Amino acid sequence: MPLAEGEWNLTYGANGVHPGANFTFGTIASGYYLLEPPEITYADVDAGDTPMPREDGARLGEDFRGQATVTFEVGVDTVDEAPDRVGRHGANLDAVSVMGQAWDGKAVRKRFAVPASLRTTQGGRARRFFGRPRKFAPAASTLTRQGYTPVVCNFVCVDSTAYDDTEQVLPVYFNPAPHRGLSGPLAEPLSMAGEGASKVPGEALIGGKSPTWPVIRIYGPISNPACEVVGSWKLAFSGLVLAAGQSVTIDPRPWARTVLRNSGASAAGAITRGSPRLQDLLLPVGRHDFILRGTDPTGTSYMTIAWRDAYPYL
């Protein structure tokens, strides 16, 4: 569901007895409004500089960026929820507990490498961060008994990137669509009404401002499949056979980095030596042509490429 301008939403799935969350805040209508604009801070760069031996200066090395942290100051307001002070106090304690349960995040804290999603709409742009809720600090005071408690909380991201909230999916078929050409009878003079509207099969247009991660899913029947980005890289499998109804998913995103069959079994060992590492599958902004290769006598296999446009800021 699209968020209203200025709204934020924390979402993650349930895990056993630990409930999931779908918590919306940030506006007066939600009852959890922002006291100040959210602050997005970035960790210091992990510089790889090394001092020059026996002389001034340093040799510049490989640098790495840390995570982004989004910090909120939220007013939990239940002043209008009851006509008396006891009712307002109880309603406020309940409201803070609802937010605290969402921010506790135990359903994701107990699962390795699984992130939560923090979504927002700012300036008409729907964006999404991946990470986990961390700090949750309600400042109880005498105002709590009147139905109001300020809360400071933050969300630590897995990286320093904001992603588009809409995931784009491109199907790529083993056999390209037929080119049917012109159908007769034709009459002279022949003319074109305008440019063709269709894209080239397998053409992905990556938007945003930063490189992004593609999630590749190959569907059988096919043996020794390979996903090729023309002019960039080719990720191939050796000895992997997918029957009809089977699939393999290559997920290079930092919080996943997996190659899994639809049964849940790993297929990473079938990747050929000449294939790029998962961390090198980033796609820069622009056009990319995907091709599915392999052996498929039926010609019915296909793959999907899913991605979210990425931005260095909102």
Salt bridges, closest charged atoms under 4 A:
ASP104 OD1 - ARG109 NH2 3.11
ASP164 OD2 - ARG127 NH1 3.41
ASP165 OD1 - ARG119 NE 3.25
ASP165 OD1 - ARG128 NH2 2.84
GLU203 OE2 - ARG287 NE 3.91
GLU228 OE1 - ARG293 NE 2.49
ASP251 OD2 - ARG253 NH2 2.77
ASP280 OD2 - ARG277 NE 3.30
ASP289 OD1 - ARG287 NE 3.17
